[in-house]
């Protein structure tokens, strides 16, 4: 266990507001579900702003930081309440620019089906020397940006099959095996394994693809986002606060709690997110059972400072 075995369960966020001067906020499963704001989150955000709390988004999304912030008003949030955002996609694109951008190089890009503009923007942020490969043979590295299609340099796309919906590697494995034979390095711009969608279904994410590639003995994997300490430190830098003044709010023990613990920041776990189905007889929004939580934390190997059912007052 990475912290002392004690954690505190709170029925709401109310008692936690006065304990910290700033909050690092996860997105999916905490403040919204990718479709709409989660119950009570807008009201709590307004309350934190009135209390002059500093807020920053820390998200395992392959989007650039600016794009992540610009989407928040679509869910009803006031963008002016946030100091900024740190995203895994932003950090990954900076790394690609530094690591591979010294000369022309091409990437096998695994990405999202509908977000053509997002894919193009990501590649642009990687620098003018980076372009998309049309085949594995001409590729220099892999970008795990999304988990639906392989987008090629000639504009064509190939489906990654049913991976996103049911974690089937039937379509992905042959591609990864080709890449592994070339020992291509892989840059993962979103290290999440799963997310809960607005309809309650689970979507399987690029982090699982990166893990699979590593298991195949391919080239080195560079993964960005939580739980890496550097991203939490970037948030502290932008907030202008010390560790003791800040808490990180997230819904994943492996990514949010583990990263906050490693950085020495208090953590607040929201149980209504990715772990809601890991707790027995649990309904989203209810106060979780302490024994259930202890079993979850023992299994995952990390313990949060606080636990709340949802991000609400």
Backbone bond lengths (Angstrom), bond angles and torsions (degrees), N, CA, C in turn:
res aa  C-N    CA-C-N  psi(-1)  N-CA   C-N-CA  omega(-1)  CA-C   N-CA-C  phi
1 X - - - 1.463 - - 1.527 110.00 -
2 X 1.321 116.00 140.44 1.455 119.92 -174.24 1.517 113.91 -93.86
3 X 1.337 118.33 -4.97 1.456 121.93 175.00 1.516 108.41 -136.68
4 X 1.324 115.26 170.86 1.452 118.94 171.73 1.521 107.89 -59.16
5 X 1.334 117.33 152.20 1.454 121.98 -170.74 1.517 113.86 -72.71
6 X 1.323 119.91 -0.08 1.458 122.49 -178.42 1.519 111.32 -89.80
7 X 1.316 116.33 137.41 1.461 122.19 171.46 1.523 106.86 -143.53
8 X 1.328 115.93 156.21 1.454 121.08 -176.14 1.521 109.96 -113.92
9 X 1.330 116.14 131.67 1.465 121.62 178.30 1.531 108.72 -98.56
10 X 1.331 115.66 131.99 1.457 121.88 -179.42 1.524 109.31 -122.44
11 X 1.329 118.23 137.91 1.474 119.72 178.95 1.527 113.42 -67.99
12 X 1.345 116.38 -23.00 1.458 121.33 177.95 1.525 108.71 -154.72
13 X 1.330 116.01 -175.84 1.458 121.56 -178.76 1.532 112.19 -83.91
14 X 1.321 116.93 -7.50 1.460 122.03 -170.22 1.519 113.77 -53.62
15 X 1.325 116.89 -47.03 1.464 120.72 -176.19 1.521 113.19 -75.70
16 X 1.329 117.58 -10.26 1.467 121.17 -177.45 1.529 112.64 -93.59
17 X 1.319 117.01 -19.74 1.463 120.86 -173.93 1.520 112.11 -57.05
18 X 1.339 116.79 -45.07 1.465 120.94 -174.95 1.523 113.52 -77.19
19 X 1.331 117.30 -9.58 1.467 119.91 -175.32 1.529 113.28 -82.63
20 X 1.330 117.69 -15.69 1.468 120.68 -174.02 1.531 110.44 -137.21
21 X 1.330 114.85 153.53 1.466 121.43 177.47 1.527 112.22 -94.86
22 X 1.324 116.19 -16.98 1.457 120.10 -179.45 1.514 111.35 -150.13
23 X 1.319 115.16 155.02 1.468 120.60 -179.97 1.530 109.85 -133.95
24 X 1.332 115.45 132.63 1.454 123.27 172.85 1.527 106.09 -95.52
25 X 1.329 117.41 120.86 1.459 120.99 -169.48 1.525 112.83 -113.84
26 X 1.331 114.78 127.13 1.455 120.34 167.67 1.528 107.78 -72.65
27 X 1.322 117.19 162.76 1.472 120.72 179.29 1.523 112.06 -99.49
28 X 1.341 116.44 -78.18 1.455 121.82 -173.62 1.532 111.23 -62.34
29 X 1.325 116.14 127.94 1.455 120.75 179.00 1.510 113.84 86.93
30 X 1.348 116.31 -7.01 1.469 120.37 179.59 1.525 110.52 -117.80
31 X 1.355 116.85 -60.54 1.462 119.00 -178.27 1.537 112.39 -105.23
32 X 1.326 117.69 -25.22 1.469 120.48 176.21 1.520 109.63 -153.29
33 X 1.328 115.76 170.92 1.468 120.59 -178.69 1.518 112.91 -115.30
34 X 1.345 116.25 18.42 1.451 120.46 -178.16 1.511 113.27 89.18
35 X 1.341 116.74 -10.98 1.453 121.95 179.23 1.524 111.91 -123.10
36 X 1.331 115.54 -39.97 1.464 120.36 -179.69 1.528 109.64 -153.98
37 X 1.332 114.83 163.78 1.464 120.26 177.03 1.525 109.56 -65.52
38 X 1.323 116.21 142.93 1.457 120.03 177.62 1.532 109.99 -78.13
39 X 1.305 115.11 153.81 1.464 122.08 -174.42 1.532 112.41 -51.02
40 X 1.325 116.19 123.73 1.454 121.79 175.45 1.512 115.66 84.74
41 X 1.341 117.35 -8.58 1.468 118.86 -173.29 1.526 112.48 -72.07
42 X 1.326 117.83 -37.85 1.471 120.18 179.23 1.526 110.09 -64.93
43 X 1.332 116.13 -43.63 1.464 120.51 -179.55 1.525 111.08 -63.75
44 X 1.329 116.97 -41.22 1.461 119.97 178.52 1.525 110.57 -66.15
45 X 1.325 117.76 -40.03 1.459 120.85 179.63 1.530 110.54 -62.29
46 X 1.327 116.53 -41.50 1.458 120.78 177.85 1.529 110.17 -63.97
47 X 1.305 116.46 -40.04 1.463 121.46 179.18 1.531 111.22 -63.91
48 X 1.323 116.66 -43.73 1.468 120.68 178.34 1.526 110.96 -62.83
49 X 1.333 116.46 -38.57 1.468 120.36 178.61 1.530 110.88 -65.29
50 X 1.332 116.46 -41.14 1.466 119.43 178.67 1.527 111.43 -64.32
51 X 1.333 115.74 -31.32 1.465 121.23 177.96 1.524 111.83 -82.33
52 X 1.331 116.42 4.12 1.467 124.22 177.87 1.535 112.51 60.84
53 X 1.330 115.39 36.88 1.457 120.77 174.20 1.528 109.08 -81.05
54 X 1.312 116.26 141.83 1.461 120.78 176.93 1.530 109.29 -86.33
55 X 1.333 115.87 133.00 1.461 121.48 -174.82 1.525 110.53 -126.61
56 X 1.330 116.38 138.16 1.460 121.43 175.63 1.525 108.79 -142.43
57 X 1.318 116.73 142.63 1.461 122.34 177.96 1.520 109.37 -88.35
58 X 1.329 116.60 133.86 1.469 122.94 171.52 1.515 106.60 -126.76
59 X 1.319 116.29 111.64 1.459 118.99 -169.65 1.518 112.86 -136.05
60 X 1.330 115.12 137.57 1.460 121.44 171.08 1.523 108.41 -84.02
61 X 1.318 115.15 72.62 1.460 121.59 174.67 1.514 108.32 -126.03
62 X 1.311 116.48 145.05 1.461 120.20 -179.67 1.523 112.26 -77.53
63 X 1.333 117.20 -2.29 1.460 120.90 176.79 1.529 111.22 -72.50
64 X 1.335 117.61 151.24 1.463 119.93 170.43 1.523 110.17 -63.96
65 X 1.314 117.11 159.00 1.460 121.68 -179.12 1.523 112.02 -57.46
66 X 1.343 116.64 -42.47 1.460 120.68 -178.17 1.530 111.40 -62.46
67 X 1.328 116.90 -39.78 1.461 121.18 -179.76 1.524 111.04 -68.01
68 X 1.329 116.86 -38.85 1.469 120.81 178.48 1.522 110.60 -62.23
69 X 1.320 116.67 -42.47 1.468 120.54 179.32 1.527 111.28 -66.91
70 X 1.322 117.30 -42.57 1.464 121.29 -177.03 1.526 112.28 -63.86
71 X 1.336 117.51 -23.11 1.464 120.29 -179.80 1.527 112.64 -79.48
72 X 1.329 117.80 -21.45 1.463 120.73 -173.81 1.533 113.86 -59.09
73 X 1.342 119.39 -40.04 1.472 118.12 176.95 1.532 113.56 -60.99
74 X 1.334 117.65 -23.74 1.466 120.35 177.33 1.521 111.50 -64.12
75 X 1.334 116.29 -25.14 1.457 121.31 178.95 1.532 112.19 -95.36
76 X 1.350 116.11 -2.85 1.452 119.72 178.95 1.516 115.26 102.12
77 X 1.338 117.65 6.77 1.462 120.92 -179.45 1.524 110.88 -91.09
78 X 1.316 115.72 147.93 1.463 122.22 177.20 1.519 108.78 -87.29
79 X 1.325 116.62 113.93 1.463 121.22 -176.37 1.525 112.13 -62.28
80 X 1.330 116.85 -23.62 1.466 120.64 -179.25 1.522 113.00 -71.78
81 X 1.326 117.09 -11.37 1.463 120.15 178.06 1.529 112.44 -78.05
82 X 1.348 117.30 -9.93 1.455 121.25 -173.08 1.529 111.73 -108.39
83 X 1.316 115.11 137.24 1.466 121.02 173.35 1.526 109.81 -66.73
84 X 1.317 116.54 -34.99 1.457 121.47 -178.47 1.517 110.29 166.86
85 X 1.323 115.32 -157.88 1.462 121.51 -179.92 1.517 109.99 -148.58
86 X 1.315 115.45 147.02 1.461 122.59 171.95 1.527 105.97 -123.01
87 X 1.334 117.25 119.74 1.462 120.61 -179.31 1.524 110.91 -120.53
88 X 1.312 115.20 153.45 1.463 120.02 178.22 1.521 110.52 -64.34
89 X 1.349 117.09 -33.37 1.459 120.05 178.65 1.513 112.54 -65.01
90 X 1.312 116.76 -40.80 1.468 121.44 178.38 1.522 110.54 -61.14
91 X 1.344 115.37 -47.61 1.465 119.79 -178.04 1.529 111.21 -67.42
92 X 1.329 116.94 -37.55 1.469 120.62 179.76 1.530 111.36 -65.33
93 X 1.339 116.60 -41.83 1.470 119.08 -179.68 1.530 111.32 -66.53
94 X 1.339 117.03 -36.43 1.461 119.90 176.28 1.526 110.68 -63.80
95 X 1.337 115.97 -40.50 1.462 120.61 179.28 1.527 110.96 -63.62
96 X 1.335 116.71 -44.45 1.465 120.62 179.93 1.524 110.56 -60.90
97 X 1.315 116.34 -41.72 1.466 120.30 178.29 1.526 110.80 -59.24
98 X 1.333 116.29 -41.72 1.468 121.04 -177.35 1.527 112.15 -77.33
99 X 1.333 116.24 -40.29 1.465 121.14 -173.86 1.525 113.37 -81.11
100 X 1.337 116.35 -40.88 1.466 120.36 -172.51 1.528 114.19 -118.28
101 X 1.329 117.18 -5.90 1.453 120.02 -170.79 1.513 116.58 -86.78
102 X 1.342 117.94 9.11 1.462 119.64 -177.88 1.526 112.47 -77.26
103 X 1.341 116.97 -15.59 1.462 121.37 177.33 1.530 107.86 -154.92
104 X 1.329 118.97 166.43 1.470 120.25 -177.71 1.530 112.24 -59.30
105 X 1.332 115.82 125.99 1.462 122.08 177.55 1.524 109.37 -141.31
106 X 1.341 115.33 152.76 1.461 121.04 -177.51 1.525 110.65 -120.52
107 X 1.322 114.67 146.65 1.462 119.87 -175.96 1.526 111.71 -123.09
108 X 1.334 115.34 142.02 1.457 121.79 164.26 1.526 105.58 -77.00
109 X 1.337 117.43 116.42 1.461 120.29 -174.70 1.526 111.23 -109.92
110 X 1.339 115.54 113.42 1.461 122.31 172.72 1.522 106.32 -94.28
111 X 1.327 116.48 123.87 1.459 118.44 -170.06 1.528 110.40 -148.25
112 X 1.353 114.96 -161.52 1.460 121.96 -177.91 1.515 110.59 -95.92
113 X 1.313 116.00 151.04 1.467 122.24 -175.50 1.530 111.79 -70.04
114 X 1.329 116.74 -44.54 1.459 120.46 -171.92 1.522 114.08 -91.63
115 X 1.319 117.74 -19.57 1.456 120.48 -170.69 1.532 112.34 -94.34
116 X 1.340 116.49 63.11 1.460 120.46 178.30 1.527 110.74 -61.19
117 X 1.328 116.39 -43.94 1.466 119.96 -178.95 1.522 111.09 -63.05
118 X 1.337 116.63 -36.39 1.465 120.47 178.70 1.516 111.93 -66.36
119 X 1.335 116.72 -39.20 1.462 121.34 178.11 1.525 110.65 -64.70
120 X 1.336 115.30 -45.26 1.463 120.00 -179.58 1.521 110.82 -63.24
121 X 1.333 116.45 -43.29 1.458 120.59 -179.76 1.524 111.21 -62.89
122 X 1.330 115.96 -40.63 1.465 119.87 179.38 1.527 110.39 -61.42
123 X 1.325 116.69 -47.92 1.470 120.54 -178.86 1.528 110.54 -62.46
124 X 1.325 117.38 -39.85 1.465 120.51 178.03 1.527 111.20 -60.16
125 X 1.336 115.81 -39.20 1.467 119.88 -179.98 1.524 111.95 -68.19
126 X 1.333 116.30 -20.04 1.466 120.23 178.89 1.529 111.98 -76.58
127 X 1.323 117.28 -11.83 1.457 120.79 177.97 1.521 112.78 110.70
128 X 1.323 116.35 159.69 1.463 122.46 -173.93 1.530 113.86 -68.07
129 X 1.330 117.69 -17.30 1.471 120.47 -179.43 1.532 113.06 -85.26
130 X 1.340 116.77 -7.86 1.467 120.18 -176.70 1.525 110.12 -100.03
131 X 1.328 116.13 130.43 1.465 121.90 176.66 1.525 108.69 -139.90
132 X 1.322 116.46 174.14 1.457 120.73 -178.03 1.531 111.09 -93.22
133 X 1.315 114.71 139.57 1.465 121.15 178.23 1.522 110.13 -80.85
134 X 1.324 116.20 151.16 1.462 120.35 174.22 1.528 111.46 -97.03
135 X 1.336 116.05 -10.90 1.464 120.77 178.39 1.529 108.71 -152.41
136 X 1.314 115.07 161.82 1.466 120.08 176.73 1.522 110.04 -64.90
137 X 1.327 116.17 -35.63 1.461 120.86 -176.40 1.529 112.61 -57.63
138 X 1.330 117.51 -36.92 1.459 120.08 -177.50 1.526 113.10 -94.42
139 X 1.354 116.98 1.88 1.464 120.95 -175.23 1.527 112.31 -82.91
140 X 1.330 115.20 148.82 1.466 122.48 176.34 1.519 112.67 -106.70
141 X 1.326 116.47 -22.86 1.471 120.29 178.03 1.524 108.59 -164.09
142 X 1.336 116.37 175.81 1.471 123.36 -178.08 1.519 108.51 -118.72
143 X 1.336 115.69 142.46 1.467 121.10 171.45 1.529 107.91 -115.93
144 X 1.340 117.45 117.49 1.464 122.32 173.64 1.525 106.85 -94.19
145 X 1.332 115.04 88.54 1.464 123.29 -174.79 1.531 111.04 -99.48
146 X 1.332 115.83 -32.97 1.453 123.20 178.35 1.510 109.88 -149.98
147 X 1.338 116.80 -173.45 1.466 118.37 -172.93 1.529 113.68 -135.81
148 X 1.353 116.34 29.98 1.461 118.98 -179.72 1.527 114.34 -116.07
149 X 1.345 117.35 -39.46 1.470 119.47 -175.36 1.520 111.34 -142.54
150 X 1.330 114.71 159.71 1.466 122.15 167.55 1.523 105.54 -99.76
151 X 1.334 117.06 114.85 1.455 122.54 -179.46 1.524 108.91 -98.66
152 X 1.342 117.22 122.17 1.462 121.94 -175.30 1.528 112.20 -98.18
153 X 1.311 114.14 167.56 1.456 120.86 -178.96 1.512 113.99 -67.16
154 X 1.349 117.91 -23.01 1.459 120.42 179.52 1.526 112.12 -87.56
155 X 1.344 116.49 5.24 1.460 120.82 177.80 1.515 114.34 93.96
156 X 1.324 117.72 -10.90 1.461 120.59 179.65 1.524 110.84 -78.95
157 X 1.328 115.05 158.52 1.465 120.21 178.21 1.524 109.55 -133.62
158 X 1.327 115.52 148.83 1.459 121.87 173.36 1.517 108.26 -122.77
159 X 1.320 116.17 134.81 1.458 120.75 -179.31 1.528 110.91 -68.91
160 X 1.327 115.45 144.49 1.468 121.16 172.98 1.524 110.29 -92.27
161 X 1.328 115.72 20.84 1.457 121.74 174.37 1.520 112.58 69.94
162 X 1.322 115.06 -140.43 1.467 121.35 -175.90 1.520 112.78 -94.52
163 X 1.322 116.41 19.23 1.463 117.72 -175.39 1.525 112.04 -57.39
164 X 1.335 118.14 -48.70 1.451 119.42 -173.32 1.523 112.08 -64.15
165 X 1.313 117.47 -32.50 1.465 119.94 -176.84 1.522 113.77 -88.64
166 X 1.332 117.87 -34.29 1.472 117.83 -176.99 1.526 114.34 -137.54
167 X 1.331 117.03 15.23 1.474 122.67 175.50 1.527 112.93 63.13
168 X 1.333 117.01 28.46 1.464 120.38 176.65 1.524 109.82 -79.01
169 X 1.329 115.81 127.40 1.459 121.31 178.93 1.534 112.47 -96.69
170 X 1.349 117.16 12.61 1.461 120.55 -175.37 1.522 112.64 -56.29
171 X 1.326 116.87 -41.73 1.461 120.85 -179.08 1.530 112.40 -87.28
172 X 1.319 116.56 -25.99 1.466 120.61 -174.61 1.526 112.47 -84.25
173 X 1.321 117.68 -38.96 1.467 120.89 -174.21 1.529 113.82 -55.76
174 X 1.342 119.19 -45.20 1.472 117.73 179.29 1.528 112.36 -59.19
175 X 1.333 116.74 -38.14 1.461 120.55 178.33 1.526 110.88 -67.73
176 X 1.330 116.30 -45.93 1.466 119.88 179.92 1.529 111.41 -63.54
177 X 1.334 116.40 -36.14 1.469 119.82 179.63 1.523 111.04 -66.27
178 X 1.343 116.55 -38.44 1.476 119.49 175.57 1.528 110.92 -62.01
179 X 1.328 115.03 -43.53 1.463 120.21 179.95 1.524 111.30 -65.71
180 X 1.330 115.93 -38.17 1.464 120.50 -179.56 1.527 111.14 -65.26
181 X 1.333 116.54 -35.59 1.462 120.34 178.47 1.524 111.14 -63.63
182 X 1.333 116.52 -29.95 1.465 120.93 177.29 1.527 112.08 -88.65
183 X 1.343 115.09 -3.36 1.460 120.93 -179.84 1.530 111.54 59.18
184 X 1.341 116.49 38.16 1.458 120.75 -178.57 1.526 110.75 -72.12
185 X 1.313 118.92 133.46 1.463 120.42 173.18 1.527 109.99 -69.76
186 X 1.329 116.62 153.43 1.460 122.34 -179.52 1.520 109.64 -123.65
187 X 1.324 116.50 132.42 1.462 122.42 175.30 1.519 107.83 -109.51
188 X 1.331 116.61 118.63 1.462 121.44 -178.88 1.529 109.44 -98.87
189 X 1.338 116.13 116.10 1.463 121.79 -176.95 1.517 112.91 -90.71
190 X 1.330 117.10 -5.51 1.469 121.67 176.11 1.521 107.61 -148.23
191 X 1.347 117.67 101.90 1.464 120.37 -173.38 1.516 115.05 -83.55
192 X 1.340 118.36 2.80 1.466 119.87 178.88 1.523 110.11 -62.58
193 X 1.339 114.74 149.37 1.461 120.61 175.28 1.528 111.09 -92.33
194 X 1.337 116.24 -43.16 1.460 121.11 179.21 1.523 109.63 -142.98
195 X 1.334 116.35 157.98 1.465 122.41 166.95 1.520 107.50 -136.46
196 X 1.333 115.66 152.78 1.459 121.25 174.53 1.523 108.59 -92.32
197 X 1.321 117.11 123.12 1.453 122.07 -179.01 1.527 110.87 -81.96
198 X 1.335 115.11 170.62 1.461 120.51 -177.07 1.527 112.45 -60.38
199 X 1.346 116.98 -30.52 1.465 120.09 -179.29 1.520 113.21 -85.80
200 X 1.346 116.35 5.00 1.462 120.58 178.55 1.515 114.20 91.94
201 X 1.332 116.87 -9.33 1.463 120.45 179.40 1.530 110.56 -77.23
202 X 1.343 114.84 160.11 1.465 121.34 178.49 1.523 109.29 -99.19
203 X 1.336 115.93 134.99 1.465 121.23 174.29 1.524 108.35 -112.45
204 X 1.320 116.19 134.85 1.463 121.78 -178.63 1.532 108.69 -93.37
205 X 1.319 115.27 136.91 1.452 121.36 -163.02 1.539 113.10 -115.35
206 X 1.344 116.55 174.13 1.473 120.81 -175.81 1.526 115.21 -59.18
207 X 1.328 117.71 -27.34 1.458 119.40 178.72 1.527 112.66 -56.66
208 X 1.332 116.10 -34.65 1.471 120.19 178.26 1.524 111.34 -69.71
209 X 1.331 116.02 -34.76 1.462 120.11 178.35 1.529 109.48 -67.16
210 X 1.325 116.53 -43.14 1.469 120.56 178.87 1.522 110.72 -61.65
211 X 1.329 116.02 -41.40 1.468 120.43 178.94 1.528 110.50 -64.21
212 X 1.320 116.22 -40.92 1.467 121.15 179.26 1.533 110.49 -62.56
213 X 1.323 115.77 -44.40 1.469 120.96 -178.90 1.529 110.46 -63.10
214 X 1.307 115.57 -40.19 1.459 119.85 177.91 1.523 110.29 -61.91
215 X 1.342 116.67 -39.73 1.465 121.80 178.94 1.515 113.26 -67.17
216 X 1.338 116.42 -24.36 1.467 120.45 178.49 1.523 112.16 -80.92
217 X 1.331 116.12 -4.31 1.459 119.57 179.70 1.510 113.34 77.84
218 X 1.346 116.38 28.55 1.460 120.03 179.12 1.513 111.60 -75.98
219 X 1.323 115.46 -165.32 1.457 120.35 179.90 1.525 111.61 -66.10
220 X 1.298 115.71 177.98 1.462 121.21 -176.83 1.523 110.60 -63.07
221 X 1.345 115.46 140.67 1.462 121.73 178.23 1.521 109.37 -103.91
222 X 1.325 115.93 126.92 1.463 122.21 175.74 1.525 107.18 -111.43
223 X 1.319 116.88 114.38 1.457 120.70 -175.34 1.522 110.11 -114.36
224 X 1.343 115.90 138.75 1.459 120.94 -176.16 1.524 111.11 -122.36
225 X 1.346 114.71 148.65 1.458 120.14 -179.39 1.514 111.40 114.10
226 X 1.320 114.57 -173.35 1.456 119.88 177.46 1.527 109.36 -64.67
227 X 1.313 120.15 141.69 1.470 129.13 13.74 1.540 115.41 -95.52
228 X 1.309 119.39 20.11 1.459 119.20 -176.77 1.525 111.53 -66.47
229 X 1.313 114.66 134.92 1.463 121.61 -173.46 1.528 111.85 -61.52
230 X 1.325 117.59 -37.02 1.465 120.84 -174.78 1.517 112.72 -55.79
231 X 1.328 117.19 -33.56 1.464 120.63 -178.14 1.529 111.23 -72.50
232 X 1.314 116.55 -36.78 1.462 120.59 175.87 1.531 110.09 -68.00
233 X 1.314 115.51 -39.31 1.466 119.58 177.86 1.524 111.26 -64.31
234 X 1.319 117.11 -36.64 1.464 120.86 177.11 1.523 110.63 -62.98
235 X 1.330 116.69 -37.87 1.461 120.92 177.40 1.525 111.03 -65.53
236 X 1.326 117.27 -43.52 1.467 120.81 177.98 1.523 110.51 -60.69
237 X 1.319 115.13 -40.92 1.476 120.47 178.74 1.525 110.74 -60.16
238 X 1.328 116.30 -47.37 1.456 120.13 -177.05 1.526 112.49 -71.40
239 X 1.334 116.58 -30.46 1.466 120.48 177.03 1.525 111.60 -74.10
240 X 1.342 116.13 -28.55 1.451 120.56 -176.83 1.513 112.81 71.25
241 X 1.345 115.93 31.85 1.467 121.63 -177.92 1.520 110.79 -125.89
242 X 1.338 115.87 156.64 1.457 121.46 174.94 1.522 110.36 -79.91
243 X 1.325 115.78 161.26 1.468 120.99 -178.82 1.516 112.69 -54.84
244 X 1.322 116.03 -40.87 1.464 120.14 -175.39 1.525 112.86 -68.24
245 X 1.329 117.59 -12.99 1.461 121.82 -178.78 1.522 113.03 -96.07
246 X 1.331 116.23 -2.39 1.469 120.73 -168.32 1.524 110.96 -127.29
247 X 1.331 115.60 146.31 1.469 121.83 170.76 1.523 108.91 -128.54
248 X 1.324 115.65 145.82 1.468 120.62 176.16 1.521 108.78 -100.71
249 X 1.336 116.08 132.58 1.460 122.30 -179.76 1.523 108.89 -110.02
250 X 1.327 117.02 120.59 1.454 120.50 -179.34 1.515 111.75 -153.63
251 X 1.344 116.79 173.97 1.467 119.84 -177.65 1.522 113.51 -116.03
252 X 1.348 117.62 3.28 1.468 120.66 -178.21 1.529 110.64 -116.16
253 X 1.322 115.55 125.83 1.468 119.52 177.13 1.528 109.84 -66.55
254 X 1.336 116.81 -44.08 1.464 120.67 -175.11 1.521 112.94 -69.59
255 X 1.324 118.08 -33.61 1.455 120.22 -177.18 1.529 112.59 -100.54
256 X 1.317 117.06 -51.91 1.467 120.86 -175.00 1.521 112.91 -77.01
257 X 1.315 116.26 -55.49 1.467 120.29 -177.21 1.524 110.81 -67.39
258 X 1.324 116.81 -45.30 1.464 120.22 -179.26 1.525 111.37 -59.82
259 X 1.334 116.62 -44.06 1.456 120.15 -179.09 1.512 112.71 -67.21
260 X 1.340 116.47 -43.09 1.463 120.35 178.35 1.521 110.82 -63.08
261 X 1.322 116.57 -43.63 1.465 120.37 178.56 1.528 111.02 -60.26
262 X 1.316 116.30 -45.06 1.469 120.32 -178.56 1.521 111.70 -63.18
263 X 1.349 116.15 -31.75 1.457 121.14 -179.32 1.527 112.41 -86.61
264 X 1.336 116.56 -10.19 1.451 119.91 -179.15 1.513 113.85 82.19
265 X 1.341 116.10 24.88 1.465 122.23 179.16 1.523 108.90 -105.54
266 X 1.324 117.74 140.80 1.460 120.90 173.08 1.515 109.83 -61.92
267 X 1.324 116.86 149.75 1.459 120.93 -179.03 1.523 110.38 -127.79
268 X 1.325 114.17 148.32 1.464 122.09 177.37 1.525 106.67 -124.31
269 X 1.323 117.24 110.58 1.459 121.85 -178.02 1.529 109.89 -89.62
270 X 1.336 115.59 127.21 1.455 122.58 175.23 1.526 107.76 -95.80
271 X 1.331 116.60 114.57 1.471 119.80 -173.08 1.525 113.49 -81.36
272 X 1.336 117.41 -7.98 1.458 119.78 -179.95 1.515 114.01 -80.83
273 X 1.344 118.13 4.18 1.454 122.00 -177.39 1.511 113.81 -100.87
274 X 1.324 116.31 -125.70 1.460 121.78 -169.99 1.529 113.58 -64.62
275 X 1.349 117.93 -24.35 1.470 119.99 -178.40 1.527 113.45 -96.69
276 X 1.325 117.90 7.23 1.468 119.77 -176.47 1.523 112.68 -59.01
277 X 1.340 116.13 -31.79 1.466 119.43 -179.25 1.526 112.80 -88.48
278 X 1.343 116.23 -3.70 1.462 119.90 177.50 1.528 112.22 -88.43
279 X 1.333 116.23 -7.66 1.461 121.47 -178.98 1.517 109.15 -104.86
280 X 1.330 117.67 130.01 1.458 121.97 -175.51 1.530 111.48 -72.65
281 X 1.325 115.54 140.08 1.475 121.98 178.10 1.523 111.70 50.75
282 X 1.328 115.93 42.74 1.462 120.00 -177.10 1.513 110.30 -111.82
283 X 1.322 116.33 131.90 1.455 122.53 173.80 1.521 108.50 -110.49
284 X 1.323 116.74 136.32 1.461 121.14 -178.06 1.520 110.38 -57.06
285 X 1.321 115.30 129.01 1.456 121.34 -178.57 1.514 113.27 102.37
286 X 1.346 116.65 -18.42 1.462 120.53 178.82 1.523 110.67 -79.10
287 X 1.326 116.01 158.63 1.456 121.24 173.80 1.527 108.36 -73.73
288 X 1.324 118.94 122.33 1.470 120.74 -176.25 1.525 112.78 -71.18
289 X 1.321 115.58 153.87 1.456 121.72 177.68 1.529 109.96 -75.88
290 X 1.328 117.50 133.32 1.458 121.09 -175.33 1.528 112.23 -63.38
291 X 1.321 117.23 -39.65 1.473 120.36 -179.78 1.528 110.48 -64.46
292 X 1.341 116.26 -39.51 1.466 120.61 176.91 1.527 110.53 -61.31
293 X 1.331 115.25 -43.67 1.461 120.08 179.78 1.524 111.44 -63.62
294 X 1.317 116.21 -41.85 1.469 119.42 179.51 1.517 111.11 -61.17
295 X 1.339 116.54 -40.62 1.467 120.07 178.27 1.534 110.27 -64.11
296 X 1.334 116.87 -41.42 1.464 120.86 178.95 1.522 110.76 -62.45
297 X 1.323 117.09 -45.12 1.465 120.85 -176.34 1.525 111.18 -69.74
298 X 1.329 117.28 -34.82 1.470 120.64 175.92 1.532 110.21 -65.44
299 X 1.326 115.71 -39.95 1.472 120.29 179.48 1.523 111.24 -65.93
300 X 1.346 116.90 -43.64 1.463 121.55 -175.90 1.524 112.80 -82.11
301 X 1.335 116.72 -23.96 1.460 120.18 176.88 1.510 115.71 86.62
302 X 1.347 117.48 13.99 1.459 121.43 180.00 1.521 109.43 -142.72
303 X 1.330 116.40 143.26 1.456 121.64 -178.16 1.527 110.13 -123.33
304 X 1.344 118.04 129.43 1.461 120.52 177.99 1.519 111.57 -78.75
305 X 1.323 115.74 169.30 1.464 121.16 175.01 1.519 110.13 -78.41
306 X 1.337 115.19 -44.48 1.464 121.63 -178.22 1.526 110.07 -133.03
307 X 1.342 114.93 158.91 1.463 121.65 175.97 1.523 108.27 -133.58
308 X 1.355 115.79 133.25 1.465 121.73 174.43 1.527 108.39 -132.19
309 X 1.333 117.72 152.08 1.478 119.16 178.11 1.528 112.30 -67.15
310 X 1.359 115.86 -43.09 1.462 120.84 -178.45 1.515 109.98 -148.62
311 X 1.308 116.96 167.25 1.457 123.37 177.05 1.522 107.90 -84.64
312 X 1.331 115.73 82.45 1.459 121.20 -177.33 1.524 109.51 -158.51
313 X 1.327 114.99 161.58 1.458 121.03 177.65 1.529 110.54 -76.57
